[in-house]
Amino acid sequence: MSLTWDHFAAFPLLRWQGPEGIVAAFTGREGGVSTGPFASLNLGLTTDDDRAAVAENRRRLCAAVGADPARTAQNHQVHGKAVRVAEPLPGGYLAPAGDLPQADALITQEPDLALVALSADCVPIVIAALDGSAVAVVHAGWKGLVGGVVEATLAALGAGAYAAAVGPCAGPRAYEVGEDVAGPLRERFGAGAAYGGTADLAACAGVALLHAGVAPDQIDIAGLCTISDADAFFSYRRDGATTGRQGVIAYRERPDAEES
């Protein structure tokens, strides 16, 4: 397992070389068509960005990973621990219709159904069965981590062996927190979760994965800070509400036996 930067059609993707049959990649902010504070690969339709630009950014992402925009699922993320079995977005990923269901994790065993979680400092996570039979994406802020969204996702996936990748998020040198955040994180994940006035969300996600039964050698952590690297990532903490969204996209490839 590994995380490796790849450049497709002039924008970088942090691809996860996970279990066979699983396609997964984390995005940054480069390579799209959005402008101003949303430059340039903003994937968030709930931002003040131009909807046509976001749709084009989403189209480019789907093309880069080989996903069908009509078979893509996403949540309205609420910093909780709800897990939802994925269904394709009505209207498709480029211009979804209606309100998205509220949850912070998506799971599926369906092939060719792409799951998306967005972030702008929170932790994007992909979890996959080692045999390639199931995949999940998770949006985990500090509240979701403390609340158990990672463990809930693995419980919903069911018994089995899994691997996971933790993407770019607010890093331990830049993510300044008060005791109202640090205390619950330390209580849940140990002294290393928050120290010196900052918190380590990626480390907390790693501990949560371990607690839920993922083996240490099956966990990849990007170790990239969204706050510190303004050229590569959007950051709500750094830039405020007027910023874009990056994220993770993942799906099961259709096994050869199912193609006929």
C-alpha positions in Angstrom: 0.0 0.0 0.0 1.2 3.5 -0.7 0.2 7.1 -1.5 1.8 8.6 -4.6 1.4 11.9 -6.5 0.4 11.5 -10.1 -0.3 14.2 -12.7 -3.2 13.6 -15.0 -4.4 16.2 -17.6 -2.2 18.9 -15.8 -3.5 18.5 -12.3 -2.1 16.5 -9.5 -3.8 13.6 -7.7 -2.6 11.8 -4.6 -3.4 8.2 -5.7 -3.7 5.4 -3.2 -2.2 2.2 -4.3 -4.5 0.1 -2.1 -6.2 -3.3 -2.5 -6.4 -4.7 -6.0 -9.6 -3.6 -7.7 -9.9 -0.4 -5.7 -9.4 3.0 -7.4 -8.9 5.9 -5.0 -7.4 9.4 -5.1 -7.2 12.5 -3.0 -7.4 15.9 -4.7 -5.6 19.2 -4.1 -6.6 22.7 -5.4 -4.6 22.7 -8.7 -5.8 22.0 -12.2 -9.4 23.2 -12.3 -11.1 26.2 -13.9 -12.4 28.1 -10.8 -10.9 31.5 -10.1 -10.3 33.9 -7.2 -10.3 32.3 -3.7 -11.7 29.1 -5.3 -8.8 28.6 -7.7 -8.7 26.2 -9.1 -10.0 22.7 -8.6 -12.9 23.5 -6.2 -15.3 20.6 -5.9 -17.7 22.2 -3.5 -21.1 23.3 -5.0 -22.2 24.8 -1.6 -19.5 27.4 -1.9 -20.0 30.8 -3.6 -18.1 29.6 -6.7 -19.6 29.5 -10.1 -21.6 26.3 -10.5 -20.5 25.7 -14.1 -16.9 25.9 -13.0 -17.5 23.4 -10.2 -19.2 21.1 -12.6 -16.2 21.3 -15.0 -13.9 20.6 -12.1 -15.9 17.6 -11.1 -16.0 16.4 -14.7 -12.2 16.6 -14.9 -11.8 14.6 -11.6 -14.1 11.8 -12.8 -12.2 11.6 -16.1 -8.9 11.4 -14.3 -10.0 8.4 -12.2 -12.2 6.7 -14.7 -15.4 7.3 -12.8 -18.9 7.8 -14.3 -20.4 11.1 -13.1 -23.8 9.5 -13.3 -22.8 6.8 -10.8 -21.3 9.0 -8.1 -22.5 9.4 -4.4 -21.9 12.1 -1.9 -23.2 13.2 1.5 -24.3 16.4 3.1 -21.5 16.3 5.7 -22.5 17.3 9.2 -19.5 16.3 11.5 -21.3 13.3 12.9 -20.8 9.6 12.7 -23.7 8.5 10.5 -22.8 6.0 7.8 -24.9 5.6 4.7 -25.0 2.9 2.0 -24.2 4.8 -1.2 -26.7 5.5 -3.9 -26.0 7.4 -7.1 -26.8 11.1 -6.9 -30.1 12.1 -8.6 -29.1 14.2 -11.5 -25.5 13.0 -11.4 -22.3 14.4 -9.8 -22.0 17.4 -12.2 -25.4 18.9 -11.4 -27.1 17.0 -8.5 -30.7 17.5 -7.9 -32.4 18.0 -4.5 -30.9 17.9 -1.0 -28.1 15.4 -0.2 -28.7 12.9 2.6 -26.9 13.9 5.9 -24.1 11.6 6.9 -20.3 11.6 7.1 -19.4 8.2 5.6 -20.4 6.2 2.6 -20.0 2.5 2.0 -20.6 0.3 -1.0 -20.1 -3.2 -2.4 -21.4 -2.1 -5.8 -18.8 -1.9 -8.6 -18.3 1.3 -10.5 -20.1 3.4 -8.0 -17.8 6.3 -7.1 -17.9 7.7 -3.5 -16.8 11.2 -2.7 -16.1 13.0 0.5 -15.1 16.7 0.6 -12.8 18.5 3.0 -11.0 21.8 3.7 -9.0 20.8 6.8 -11.0 17.9 8.1 -9.7 14.4 7.4 -10.6 12.6 4.2 -10.3 8.8 4.6 -10.7 5.9 2.3 -11.2 2.3 3.6 -11.2 -0.8 1.5 -11.6 -4.5 2.0 -8.3 -6.3 1.2 -10.1 -8.5 -1.2 -11.5 -5.5 -3.1 -15.1 -6.4 -2.2 -16.1 -3.2 -0.5 -15.0 0.5 -0.2 -15.8 3.4 2.0 -15.0 7.1 2.2 -15.2 9.2 5.4 -15.2 12.9 6.3 -13.8 13.2 9.8 -13.4 16.5 11.7 -12.4 16.5 15.3 -16.0 16.0 16.4 -16.5 13.1 14.1 -13.3 11.5 15.2 -14.3 11.8 18.9 -17.8 10.6 18.1 -16.5 7.5 16.4 -17.2 7.9 12.7 -14.2 5.8 11.7 -15.2 2.9 13.9 -18.8 3.2 12.8 -17.8 3.0 9.2 -15.8 -0.2 9.7 -18.6 -1.7 11.8 -21.0 -1.0 8.9 -18.6 -2.6 6.4 -18.7 -5.8 8.5 -16.2 -8.4 9.5 -13.1 -8.8 7.4 -9.6 -7.5 6.7 -9.3 -3.8 5.6 -6.7 -1.2 4.5 -7.1 2.5 4.8 -5.5 5.8 3.6 -5.7 9.1 5.5 -5.5 12.1 3.2 -4.2 15.7 3.6 -5.8 17.6 6.5 -5.0 20.2 9.1 -1.5 19.3 10.4 -0.2 19.1 13.9 2.1 22.2 13.6 -0.6 24.5 12.2 -4.0 23.3 13.7 -4.2 25.4 16.8 -6.9 24.4 19.3 -8.2 25.2 22.7 -8.7 22.8 25.6 -12.4 22.4 24.5 -11.0 20.5 21.5 -7.7 19.2 22.9 -9.3 17.6 26.0 -11.8 15.4 24.2 -9.1 14.3 21.6 -6.6 13.4 24.3 -9.3 11.5 26.3 -10.3 9.5 23.2 -6.9 9.0 21.5 -4.2 9.6 24.1 -1.7 12.3 25.0 -0.2 12.5 21.4 -3.6 13.6 20.0 -3.1 17.2 21.1 -0.1 18.9 22.6 1.5 22.4 22.7 -1.7 24.1 21.7 -2.2 22.1 18.5 -3.9 18.8 17.5 -2.9 16.0 15.2 -6.1 14.9 13.4 -4.3 12.5 11.1 -2.7 10.7 14.0 -6.2 10.5 15.7 -7.6 9.0 12.5 -4.8 6.4 12.5 -5.5 5.5 16.1 -9.2 5.1 15.4 -8.4 2.8 12.5 -6.2 0.7 14.7 -8.9 0.6 17.4 -11.4 -0.6 14.7 -9.2 -3.5 13.7 -7.1 -2.2 10.7 -3.6 -3.6 11.0 -0.8 -1.0 11.3 0.9 -2.1 8.1 -2.4 -1.5 6.2 -2.7 2.2 7.1 -1.2 4.9 4.9 -1.1 8.5 6.2 -0.3 11.3 3.7 1.1 13.6 6.4 0.3 16.7 4.3 -1.0 19.9 6.0 -3.8 21.8 4.3 -3.3 24.9 6.4 0.4 25.2 5.8 0.4 24.6 2.0 -1.7 27.4 0.4 -0.5 26.5 -3.1 -1.6 22.9 -2.9 -4.7 22.9 -0.7 -7.8 24.7 0.3 -8.1 25.5 4.0 -11.1 26.8 6.0 -9.0 27.5 9.0 -6.5 29.5 7.0 -8.8 31.4 4.6 -12.2 31.4 6.2 -15.6 30.5 4.7 -14.6 31.9 1.2 -12.5 28.9 0.1 -12.9 25.8 -2.0 -13.1 22.1 -1.2 -10.8 19.2 -2.1 -11.6 15.6 -1.2 -11.3 11.9 -1.9 -12.9 9.8 -4.6 -13.0 6.0 -4.5 -14.7 3.1 -6.2 -14.6 -0.7 -6.8 -13.7 -1.7 -10.3 -16.0 -4.1 -11.9 -14.5 -7.6 -11.8 -13.9 -9.3 -15.1 -16.4 -12.0 -14.3 -19.2 -9.4 -14.0 -18.4 -7.7 -17.3 -20.1 -10.2 -19.6 
